[in-house]
């Protein structure tokens, strides 16, 4: 069986993204970007589960275009999905971690100002990373009532309120940016030093740069930008906001998706139980652990 040459593979990748996914499958822009990231990781020899699903789709495209390569295609389709826990714990930074993140950023520099506004907006809205990176100036309303227009999965558009402080930060950031073409309304809000829109990989780098010592108490992993979205959801629940409102703010397709955050936080579980069995849940015995700081957080994570 003849091996694929680099030009042939390149041509198929191009047709996969320019014709097959958008035209024949009708997939959204967010799905295309997800598949794009998967192919990039594949070329770097990384294949697992969600990424692997994209590779399977690409393999079927290869088989349709090059039937003589069915042997290779089948070998790709035979790569099994990695089995894991049915319910993966939701990991998110605590309020102290977010405070440390924002305090670490040097706002005196243009890059620091951008980073501060970026993470403040993500914590304000709980938006997905790509939703924030896709923002254009026309998507912002910075006068009362302050709000932002976000385009989420399935090209669904929603409006999310902004805190006045966040609106002021965005106003200052935009005022400090140099002109970007004749249509200022279409200019991206968050750009790199070359004037190009930031990427998801860039946001992950910046987050780990400004929060270098963070490790999940449950898994020991470093922080991921999506964890800020989880943190916003959990803190809204703690503040008593109902599931329906949180679901609309976060752009969930179903309230069921939002309800998983109630399982993620031990404080919410403890509060719920105390309302049902208050007589059986008195204060814990003193002297066993210091009930503050990182010791408390680690202990709660082990429950």
C-alpha positions as a Markdown table, in Angstrom:
| # | Residue | x | y | z |
|---|---|---|---|---|
| 1 | Unk | 0.0 | 0.0 | 0.0 |
| 2 | Unk | 1.4 | 3.4 | -1.0 |
| 3 | Unk | 2.2 | 5.8 | 1.8 |
| 4 | Unk | 0.6 | 9.2 | 1.8 |
| 5 | Unk | 3.0 | 12.0 | 0.7 |
| 6 | Unk | 3.2 | 15.3 | 2.6 |
| 7 | Unk | 1.5 | 17.2 | -0.3 |
| 8 | Unk | -1.4 | 14.6 | -0.5 |
| 9 | Unk | -1.9 | 14.8 | 3.3 |
| 10 | Unk | -1.9 | 18.6 | 3.2 |
| 11 | Unk | -4.4 | 18.7 | 0.4 |
| 12 | Unk | -6.7 | 16.3 | 2.3 |
| 13 | Unk | -6.4 | 18.4 | 5.5 |
| 14 | Unk | -7.4 | 21.5 | 3.6 |
| 15 | Unk | -10.4 | 19.8 | 1.9 |
| 16 | Unk | -11.4 | 18.4 | 5.3 |
| 17 | Unk | -11.7 | 21.9 | 6.8 |
| 18 | Unk | -12.7 | 23.9 | 3.8 |
| 19 | Unk | -15.3 | 21.6 | 2.3 |
| 20 | Unk | -16.1 | 18.4 | 4.2 |
| 21 | Unk | -16.8 | 19.8 | 7.7 |
| 22 | Unk | -18.4 | 23.2 | 6.9 |
| 23 | Unk | -20.2 | 22.3 | 3.6 |
| 24 | Unk | -21.0 | 18.6 | 3.8 |
| 25 | Unk | -21.4 | 18.2 | 7.6 |
| 26 | Unk | -22.5 | 21.7 | 8.3 |
| 27 | Unk | -20.4 | 22.0 | 11.5 |
| 28 | Unk | -20.1 | 25.3 | 13.4 |
| 29 | Unk | -17.0 | 27.5 | 13.6 |
| 30 | Unk | -16.4 | 26.4 | 17.2 |
| 31 | Unk | -16.4 | 22.7 | 16.1 |
| 32 | Unk | -14.0 | 23.5 | 13.3 |
| 33 | Unk | -11.6 | 25.1 | 15.7 |
| 34 | Unk | -11.9 | 22.2 | 18.1 |
| 35 | Unk | -11.1 | 19.8 | 15.2 |
| 36 | Unk | -8.3 | 22.0 | 14.1 |
| 37 | Unk | -6.7 | 21.8 | 17.5 |
| 38 | Unk | -7.1 | 18.0 | 17.4 |
| 39 | Unk | -5.3 | 17.7 | 14.1 |
| 40 | Unk | -2.5 | 19.9 | 15.4 |
| 41 | Unk | -2.1 | 17.7 | 18.4 |
| 42 | Unk | -2.3 | 14.6 | 16.2 |
| 43 | Unk | 0.6 | 15.8 | 14.1 |
| 44 | Unk | 2.5 | 16.1 | 17.4 |
| 45 | Unk | 1.5 | 12.5 | 18.3 |
| 46 | Unk | -1.2 | 13.2 | 20.9 |
| 47 | Unk | -4.5 | 11.2 | 20.6 |
| 48 | Unk | -7.1 | 10.9 | 23.3 |
| 49 | Unk | -10.9 | 10.7 | 23.5 |
| 50 | Unk | -12.4 | 14.1 | 22.4 |
| 51 | Unk | -9.4 | 14.7 | 20.2 |
| 52 | Unk | -9.6 | 11.1 | 19.0 |
| 53 | Unk | -13.2 | 11.6 | 17.9 |
| 54 | Unk | -12.1 | 14.3 | 15.5 |
| 55 | Unk | -9.4 | 12.1 | 14.2 |
| 56 | Unk | -11.9 | 9.3 | 13.5 |
| 57 | Unk | -14.0 | 11.8 | 11.5 |
| 58 | Unk | -11.0 | 12.8 | 9.6 |
| 59 | Unk | -10.1 | 9.1 | 8.9 |
| 60 | Unk | -13.5 | 8.5 | 7.4 |
| 61 | Unk | -13.0 | 11.5 | 5.1 |
| 62 | Unk | -9.6 | 10.0 | 4.1 |
| 63 | Unk | -11.4 | 6.7 | 3.3 |
| 64 | Unk | -14.0 | 8.4 | 1.1 |
| 65 | Unk | -11.4 | 10.3 | -0.8 |
| 66 | Unk | -8.8 | 7.6 | -1.1 |
| 67 | Unk | -10.4 | 4.1 | -1.0 |
| 68 | Unk | -7.0 | 2.5 | -1.6 |
| 69 | Unk | -6.0 | 3.8 | 1.9 |
| 70 | Unk | -8.7 | 1.9 | 3.7 |
| 71 | Unk | -6.2 | -0.2 | 5.5 |
| 72 | Unk | -4.6 | 2.8 | 7.1 |
| 73 | Unk | -8.0 | 4.4 | 7.7 |
| 74 | Unk | -9.1 | 1.3 | 9.6 |
| 75 | Unk | -6.0 | 1.3 | 11.7 |
| 76 | Unk | -6.9 | 4.9 | 12.8 |
| 77 | Unk | -10.5 | 3.9 | 13.5 |
| 78 | Unk | -9.3 | 1.0 | 15.6 |
| 79 | Unk | -7.5 | 3.3 | 18.1 |
| 80 | Unk | -9.6 | 2.8 | 21.2 |
| 81 | Unk | -10.9 | 5.6 | 23.5 |
| 82 | Unk | -9.2 | 5.8 | 26.8 |
| 83 | Unk | -11.5 | 4.7 | 29.6 |
| 84 | Unk | -11.7 | 6.9 | 32.7 |
| 85 | Unk | -14.0 | 7.8 | 35.5 |
| 86 | Unk | -17.6 | 8.3 | 34.6 |
| 87 | Unk | -17.8 | 11.4 | 36.6 |
| 88 | Unk | -14.6 | 13.5 | 36.4 |
| 89 | Unk | -14.4 | 16.0 | 39.3 |
| 90 | Unk | -14.8 | 19.6 | 38.3 |
| 91 | Unk | -11.6 | 21.5 | 39.1 |
| 92 | Unk | -11.6 | 25.2 | 39.7 |
| 93 | Unk | -9.6 | 27.8 | 41.5 |
| 94 | Unk | -10.9 | 29.2 | 44.8 |
| 95 | Unk | -11.5 | 32.9 | 45.3 |
| 96 | Unk | -8.1 | 33.3 | 46.9 |
| 97 | Unk | -6.4 | 31.8 | 43.8 |
| 98 | Unk | -8.3 | 34.2 | 41.5 |
| 99 | Unk | -7.3 | 37.1 | 43.7 |
| 100 | Unk | -3.6 | 36.0 | 43.5 |
| 101 | Unk | -3.9 | 35.8 | 39.7 |
| 102 | Unk | -5.1 | 39.3 | 39.4 |
| 103 | Unk | -2.7 | 40.7 | 41.9 |
| 104 | Unk | 0.2 | 39.1 | 40.1 |
| 105 | Unk | -0.4 | 41.0 | 36.9 |
| 106 | Unk | 1.6 | 44.2 | 36.4 |
| 107 | Unk | -1.0 | 46.5 | 35.0 |
| 108 | Unk | 1.5 | 49.3 | 34.2 |
| 109 | Unk | 2.5 | 47.6 | 30.9 |
| 110 | Unk | 0.1 | 47.3 | 27.9 |
| 111 | Unk | 0.4 | 43.5 | 28.0 |
| 112 | Unk | -0.4 | 43.5 | 31.7 |
| 113 | Unk | -3.4 | 45.8 | 31.2 |
| 114 | Unk | -4.7 | 43.4 | 28.5 |
| 115 | Unk | -4.1 | 40.3 | 30.7 |
| 116 | Unk | -5.9 | 41.9 | 33.7 |
| 117 | Unk | -8.9 | 42.8 | 31.6 |
| 118 | Unk | -9.0 | 39.4 | 29.9 |
| 119 | Unk | -9.2 | 37.4 | 33.2 |
| 120 | Unk | -11.5 | 39.9 | 34.9 |
| 121 | Unk | -13.9 | 39.6 | 32.0 |
| 122 | Unk | -13.7 | 35.8 | 32.1 |
| 123 | Unk | -14.4 | 35.7 | 35.8 |
| 124 | Unk | -17.3 | 38.3 | 35.4 |
| 125 | Unk | -19.1 | 36.4 | 32.6 |
| 126 | Unk | -18.0 | 32.7 | 33.0 |
| 127 | Unk | -17.6 | 32.8 | 29.2 |
| 128 | Unk | -15.7 | 30.1 | 27.3 |
| 129 | Unk | -12.2 | 31.0 | 26.2 |
| 130 | Unk | -13.0 | 31.2 | 22.5 |
| 131 | Unk | -16.1 | 33.3 | 23.2 |
| 132 | Unk | -13.9 | 35.9 | 24.8 |
| 133 | Unk | -11.3 | 35.7 | 22.1 |
| 134 | Unk | -13.9 | 36.2 | 19.4 |
| 135 | Unk | -15.2 | 39.4 | 20.9 |
| 136 | Unk | -15.2 | 42.5 | 18.7 |
| 137 | Unk | -15.7 | 46.1 | 19.9 |
| 138 | Unk | -19.2 | 46.1 | 18.5 |
| 139 | Unk | -20.1 | 43.2 | 20.9 |
| 140 | Unk | -19.6 | 45.5 | 23.9 |
| 141 | Unk | -22.0 | 47.9 | 25.5 |
| 142 | Unk | -20.0 | 49.9 | 28.0 |
| 143 | Unk | -22.6 | 52.4 | 29.0 |
| 144 | Unk | -25.4 | 51.5 | 31.5 |
| 145 | Unk | -26.8 | 48.8 | 31.3 |
| 146 | Unk | -23.3 | 47.4 | 30.6 |
| 147 | Unk | -23.4 | 44.1 | 28.8 |
| 148 | Unk | -21.5 | 41.9 | 26.3 |
| 149 | Unk | -22.7 | 39.8 | 23.4 |
| 150 | Unk | -21.2 | 36.3 | 23.3 |
| 151 | Unk | -21.5 | 33.8 | 20.5 |
| 152 | Unk | -21.4 | 30.3 | 21.9 |
| 153 | Unk | -21.7 | 26.7 | 20.8 |
| 154 | Unk | -24.0 | 26.1 | 17.8 |
| 155 | Unk | -23.6 | 29.8 | 17.0 |
| 156 | Unk | -26.1 | 30.6 | 19.7 |
| 157 | Unk | -25.9 | 34.3 | 20.8 |
| 158 | Unk | -26.5 | 35.5 | 24.3 |
| 159 | Unk | -26.2 | 38.7 | 26.3 |
| 160 | Unk | -24.3 | 38.7 | 29.6 |
| 161 | Unk | -24.3 | 41.6 | 32.1 |
| 162 | Unk | -21.0 | 43.3 | 33.0 |
| 163 | Unk | -20.0 | 44.7 | 36.3 |
| 164 | Unk | -19.4 | 48.5 | 36.0 |
| 165 | Unk | -15.8 | 47.9 | 37.0 |
| 166 | Unk | -15.3 | 45.4 | 34.2 |
| 167 | Unk | -16.9 | 47.9 | 31.7 |
| 168 | Unk | -14.5 | 50.6 | 32.9 |
| 169 | Unk | -11.5 | 48.2 | 32.4 |
| 170 | Unk | -12.6 | 47.4 | 28.9 |
| 171 | Unk | -13.1 | 51.1 | 28.1 |
| 172 | Unk | -9.6 | 51.9 | 29.2 |
| 173 | Unk | -8.1 | 48.9 | 27.3 |
| 174 | Unk | -9.9 | 49.9 | 24.0 |
| 175 | Unk | -8.8 | 53.6 | 24.4 |
| 176 | Unk | -5.2 | 52.5 | 24.7 |
| 177 | Unk | -5.2 | 50.3 | 21.6 |
| 178 | Unk | -3.9 | 51.7 | 18.3 |
| 179 | Unk | -6.3 | 51.9 | 15.4 |
| 180 | Unk | -6.9 | 48.6 | 13.6 |
| 181 | Unk | -8.2 | 49.2 | 10.1 |
| 182 | Unk | -11.0 | 51.4 | 8.9 |
| 183 | Unk | -13.7 | 49.4 | 10.6 |
| 184 | Unk | -13.0 | 50.0 | 14.3 |
| 185 | Unk | -16.2 | 48.2 | 15.4 |
| 186 | Unk | -14.9 | 45.0 | 13.9 |
| 187 | Unk | -11.5 | 45.2 | 15.7 |
| 188 | Unk | -10.8 | 42.3 | 18.1 |
| 189 | Unk | -10.8 | 43.3 | 21.8 |
| 190 | Unk | -7.9 | 41.1 | 22.8 |
| 191 | Unk | -4.8 | 41.1 | 20.6 |
| 192 | Unk | -1.2 | 39.9 | 20.9 |
| 193 | Unk | 1.8 | 42.1 | 20.5 |
| 194 | Unk | 1.7 | 41.6 | 16.8 |
| 195 | Unk | -1.9 | 42.9 | 16.6 |
| 196 | Unk | -3.4 | 39.5 | 15.9 |
| 197 | Unk | -6.2 | 38.1 | 18.0 |
| 198 | Unk | -5.1 | 36.0 | 21.0 |
| 199 | Unk | -5.3 | 32.3 | 20.7 |
| 200 | Unk | -6.5 | 29.7 | 23.3 |
| 201 | Unk | -2.9 | 28.4 | 23.6 |
| 202 | Unk | -1.9 | 32.0 | 24.3 |
| 203 | Unk | -4.5 | 32.4 | 27.1 |
| 204 | Unk | -3.3 | 29.1 | 28.7 |
| 205 | Unk | 0.2 | 30.4 | 28.6 |
| 206 | Unk | -0.8 | 33.7 | 30.2 |
| 207 | Unk | -2.9 | 32.1 | 32.9 |
| 208 | Unk | 0.0 | 29.8 | 34.0 |
| 209 | Unk | 2.4 | 32.7 | 33.8 |
| 210 | Unk | 0.4 | 34.8 | 36.2 |
| 211 | Unk | -0.6 | 31.9 | 38.5 |
| 212 | Unk | 2.6 | 29.8 | 38.4 |
| 213 | Unk | 2.2 | 28.0 | 41.7 |
| 214 | Unk | -1.4 | 26.7 | 41.3 |
| 215 | Unk | -2.0 | 23.0 | 41.5 |
| 216 | Unk | -5.3 | 21.3 | 41.8 |
| 217 | Unk | -5.8 | 19.9 | 45.3 |
| 218 | Unk | -7.6 | 16.9 | 43.8 |
| 219 | Unk | -5.3 | 15.9 | 40.9 |
| 220 | Unk | -2.2 | 18.1 | 41.2 |
| 221 | Unk | -2.7 | 19.4 | 37.6 |
| 222 | Unk | -1.9 | 22.9 | 36.6 |
| 223 | Unk | -4.6 | 25.4 | 35.9 |
| 224 | Unk | -6.5 | 25.5 | 32.6 |
| 225 | Unk | -8.4 | 28.6 | 31.3 |
| 226 | Unk | -11.7 | 26.7 | 31.3 |
| 227 | Unk | -11.3 | 26.3 | 35.1 |
| 228 | Unk | -12.2 | 30.1 | 35.4 |
| 229 | Unk | -15.6 | 29.3 | 33.9 |
| 230 | Unk | -16.1 | 26.6 | 36.5 |
| 231 | Unk | -15.1 | 28.9 | 39.3 |
| 232 | Unk | -17.6 | 31.5 | 38.2 |
| 233 | Unk | -20.4 | 28.9 | 38.1 |
| 234 | Unk | -19.7 | 27.6 | 41.5 |
| 235 | Unk | -19.4 | 31.0 | 43.1 |
| 236 | Unk | -22.7 | 32.1 | 41.5 |
| 237 | Unk | -24.3 | 29.0 | 43.1 |
| 238 | Unk | -22.8 | 29.9 | 46.5 |
| 239 | Unk | -24.4 | 33.3 | 46.2 |
| 240 | Unk | -27.8 | 31.8 | 45.8 |
| 241 | Unk | -28.4 | 32.3 | 42.1 |
| 242 | Unk | -30.8 | 29.8 | 40.6 |
| 243 | Unk | -29.8 | 27.1 | 38.1 |
| 244 | Unk | -31.9 | 28.6 | 35.3 |
| 245 | Unk | -30.2 | 32.0 | 35.5 |
| 246 | Unk | -26.7 | 30.5 | 35.7 |
| 247 | Unk | -27.5 | 28.3 | 32.7 |
| 248 | Unk | -28.5 | 31.3 | 30.6 |
| 249 | Unk | -25.4 | 33.3 | 31.7 |
| 250 | Unk | -23.1 | 30.5 | 30.9 |
| 251 | Unk | -24.9 | 29.5 | 27.7 |
| 252 | Unk | -25.6 | 25.9 | 28.6 |
| 253 | Unk | -27.9 | 24.0 | 26.3 |
| 254 | Unk | -29.6 | 22.4 | 29.3 |
| 255 | Unk | -30.0 | 23.2 | 33.0 |
| 256 | Unk | -28.9 | 19.6 | 33.6 |
| 257 | Unk | -25.4 | 20.7 | 32.6 |
| 258 | Unk | -25.5 | 23.5 | 35.1 |
| 259 | Unk | -26.6 | 21.2 | 38.0 |
| 260 | Unk | -23.3 | 19.3 | 37.9 |
| 261 | Unk | -21.7 | 22.3 | 39.6 |
| 262 | Unk | -23.9 | 21.6 | 42.7 |
| 263 | Unk | -22.0 | 18.2 | 42.9 |
| 264 | Unk | -18.6 | 19.9 | 42.6 |
| 265 | Unk | -18.5 | 22.0 | 45.8 |
| 266 | Unk | -18.3 | 20.6 | 49.2 |
| 267 | Unk | -19.7 | 23.7 | 50.8 |
| 268 | Unk | -22.9 | 23.5 | 48.8 |
| 269 | Unk | -23.2 | 19.8 | 49.9 |
| 270 | Unk | -22.7 | 20.7 | 53.5 |
| 271 | Unk | -25.2 | 23.6 | 53.3 |
| 272 | Unk | -27.8 | 21.3 | 51.8 |
| 273 | Unk | -27.3 | 18.6 | 54.4 |
| 274 | Unk | -27.5 | 21.1 | 57.3 |
| 275 | Unk | -30.9 | 22.1 | 56.1 |
| 276 | Unk | -32.2 | 18.5 | 56.2 |
| 277 | Unk | -30.4 | 17.2 | 59.4 |
| 278 | Unk | -29.4 | 20.3 | 61.4 |
| 279 | Unk | -29.3 | 18.4 | 64.7 |
| 280 | Unk | -26.8 | 15.8 | 63.4 |
| 281 | Unk | -24.4 | 18.3 | 61.8 |
| 282 | Unk | -22.9 | 20.3 | 64.6 |
| 283 | Unk | -19.6 | 22.0 | 64.5 |
| 284 | Unk | -16.6 | 19.7 | 64.2 |
| 285 | Unk | -14.4 | 18.9 | 67.2 |
| 286 | Unk | -11.6 | 21.4 | 67.8 |
| 287 | Unk | -7.9 | 20.5 | 67.8 |
| 288 | Unk | -8.0 | 18.1 | 64.8 |
| 289 | Unk | -7.1 | 20.5 | 62.1 |
| 290 | Unk | -6.7 | 24.3 | 61.6 |
| 291 | Unk | -9.9 | 25.4 | 60.0 |
| 292 | Unk | -8.5 | 28.0 | 57.7 |
| 293 | Unk | -6.0 | 28.4 | 54.9 |
| 294 | Unk | -4.7 | 25.7 | 52.6 |
| 295 | Unk | -5.0 | 22.9 | 55.3 |
| 296 | Unk | -8.8 | 23.3 | 55.3 |
| 297 | Unk | -9.1 | 23.4 | 51.5 |
| 298 | Unk | -7.0 | 20.2 | 51.2 |
| 299 | Unk | -9.1 | 18.4 | 53.9 |
| 300 | Unk | -12.3 | 19.4 | 52.2 |
| 301 | Unk | -11.1 | 18.1 | 48.9 |
| 302 | Unk | -10.4 | 14.7 | 50.4 |
| 303 | Unk | -14.0 | 14.3 | 51.7 |
